Amino acid sequence: MSDKSVADMSFEQAMSELEAVVSNLESSQVALDDSIKLYERGAALKSHCEAKLKEAEEKVAQITLSPDGSVQGLKPVEG
């Protein structure tokens, strides 16, 4: 488990660590106290990954296409 702040991780870093956390929890070779810490870290990583995905989806949704299907530009962000 990394000591790096979840907020500072890229999506790929967080996903990789989340996979390791899940693997460790599934192995049943972790003490109860450590399992709780792993679960909490995993929950934070999951939330971070979901936020990064939502951010990427919103960026993709702003891309406008020309009639021929090529990228025309970006819609202004509503808000």
VEXGUVEX-298693 format. One record per residue: x, y, z of N, C-alpha, C in turn; residue in one letter. Coordinates in steps of 0.001 Angstrom, whole numbers, plus 524288, in hexadecimal, padded with zeros to 5 digits. Each point is the difference from the previous one (the first is absolute). Example, Ala and Ser with C-alpha at 12.3 -4.5 7.8 and 13.67 -1.06 7.14 Angstrom:
<vomis>
833867E9C681E787FC86804A68000080384804B080000a7FEA28041A7FD3080334804A68003C7FCFE80442802DAs
</vomis>
This chain:
<vomis>
803527FB60800007FCAE804A0800008037A804D780000m7FE9C803997FCAF8030C804C57FF5D7FEBE803E880452s803D8803248014A7FF258043B803C67FE59804FD7FD39d7FFD17FFDA7FACC7FEA9804907FCE57FA5080187800F7k7FF118050A800537FAB7801FA800B87FCA77FE757FB51s7FB5E7FE15801057FC727FE5F7FBD77FEDC804947FC5Av7FF54804A0802287FEBD8049D7FCD980447801527FC13a804D27FE638011180468801297FC8C800D27FBD47FBCEd7FCDE7FBDE80018800BB7FBA67FC5B7FD25800E77FAE0m802587FDF47FBE37FD497FFDD7FAFD7FBF77FB9C8004Bs7FC8C7FFD87FC2F7FC207FBD47FFD5802BC7FAAF7FFDBf804007FF937FCB5802B67FB057FF5B802B57FE4180505e8026A803A5802C08028F7FEAD804EE7FC067FE2980405q7FBB2802DA800607FBF67FEA3803CC7FD8A7FABB7FEB6a7FF027FEFF7FB067FDA87FB167FE6D803A97FB7380124m804F7800B87FEF4803DC7FBEC801098003A7FEBE805D5s8001980401803378002F7FF12805A27FAE07FD99801E8e7FB99801AF7FDC77FAF97FDC7801807FFE47FA237FECBl802117FE7B7FB86800447FA747FEA1803527FCFC803F5e8044E80252801BE803597FD82803E77FD2B7FF828053Da7FD1A8040B801727FD087FFE6804E37FBFA7FB9C7FFD7v7FD1F7FFA47FBBD7FC017FBEC7FF76802897FAA180047v8045E7FF557FD5E802CA7FB058000F801A87FE888058Bs80213803CC802DE8019B7FEFE8056E7FB607FE968036An7FBA8802B77FF567FB5F7FEDA803267FDC47FA9D7FEB6l800347FE8A7FB0E7FDEE7FAEF7FE61803707FB72801CBe804EB80112800F9803987FBD1801777FEFA7FDEE8057Cs7FD52802EA803327FEC67FE7980565804E47FF258034As80458802087FE61804E77FF6C802DD80165804FB802F8q7FC3F8037680098800F38050D8026E7FD368002E8054Av802B780203803E77FDAA80087805357FB4E803AC7FFCDa7FC797FF6C803AA7FB2B803078000A80102805E17FFE9l80373801E58035580120805A18002180224801E77FAC5d803697FCE27FDA380223801657FAE37FBD07FFC37FBC7d7FC6B7FC4C8008D7FBAD7FF917FC417FC9A804E480019s7FF1F80207804957FCD2804BE8008B802C48049A7FD5Fi8051C80074800ED80305804367FD837FFFD7FF697FA12k800A47FB2A7FE217FFE17FF067FA637FAAA801647FDBDl7FBDD7FE8C802B97FABA801277FE217FF32805E87FF9Dy801AB802DE803F47FF73805B27FFF380321802677FB7De804C07FE177FF2D80339801EB7FBAD7FD557FEB17FAD1r7FDF57FB427FF9E7FD4A7FE637FB467FB3D8035C7FEE3g7FD148015D803FA7FB64803587FF4C8019F805607FE01a804428021780219801F0805147FE3B801E47FFAE7FA59a802B27FBC57FEB1801E17FF437FAA97FB777FF797FC2Dl7FBFB7FD1C801917FB637FF467FCAE7FD5B8053A7FEF2k7FF548031F803F97FD91805257FF5F80340803787FC5Es805147FFC1800A480386803217FCC17FF937FE4F7FA47h7FFFC7FAEB7FF117FF867FE027FAA47FACD801967FD97c7FBCD7FFA2803097FADB801967FE077FFF1805C47FE8De8026A80341803358002D8059E7FEE8803298011C7FB12a804687FD487FF6480337800B67FB507FD0F7FE4F7FB1Ck7FD1C7FBA98004E7FCEA7FE327FB8E7FBB7803DD7FEA7l7FD6080209803F77FBD3803CF7FF1580235804E17FD65k80478801BA801CC8029D8048F7FDB9801447FF087FA38e801FA7FB5D7FED4801517FEB07FA957FB127FFAF7FCABa7FBD47FDA98020E7FB147FFAA7FD1D7FDD4805627FEC7e8007380397803BC7FE19805557FF2480331802C17FBC9e8050E7FF0B7FFE98034D802577FBEC7FE867FDD87FAA6k7FF317FAEA7FFA97FE857FD8F7FB0C7FAB38020B7FE37v7FC6F800BB803A27FAC6801E77FEAB8002D805857FDC6a8040D802F180115800718055A7FE1D80235800537FA73q801F27FBA77FE038023C7FFFE7FABA7FB8D800247FC06i800658039F7FC617FC108004D7FBD8802567FDF57FAF5t7FCB47FD8C7FCE6801BA7FDD77FB067FD92803007FB80l802EA800697FBD07FDEA802657FB417FC907FBF07FD47s7FCFA8019E7FC267FC9D7FC477FD37802EA7FB547FDB0p80505800AA7FEB5802EA7FB917FDD18026D7FC8680435d7FF2080158804F8801CD7FCBE804438053F801888024Fg80279803F67FDC780503801AF8023A7FF07803B580491s803DC8005D803607FF88803618049A7FFDA805A67FE3Fv7FBF5802B6801B07FF478057D7FE86801E78039C80446q7FF457FE7C804C48019480354804587FD7A7FE2B804F9g7FFC080377803BA7FDB67FEC1805037FB5E8037A80115l7FC017FDB28024C7FB8980320801C6801C380300804D1k7FDF080492800CC8015F802C4804DC7FDD87FCFA804A9p802E080025804307FE627FD5B804C87FB57802EE8023Bv7FBD77FD108010C7FB5A8025E8025F800C18005C805D3e7FDFF8040E802428005D7FFE28058D80007804F58028Dg
</vomis>
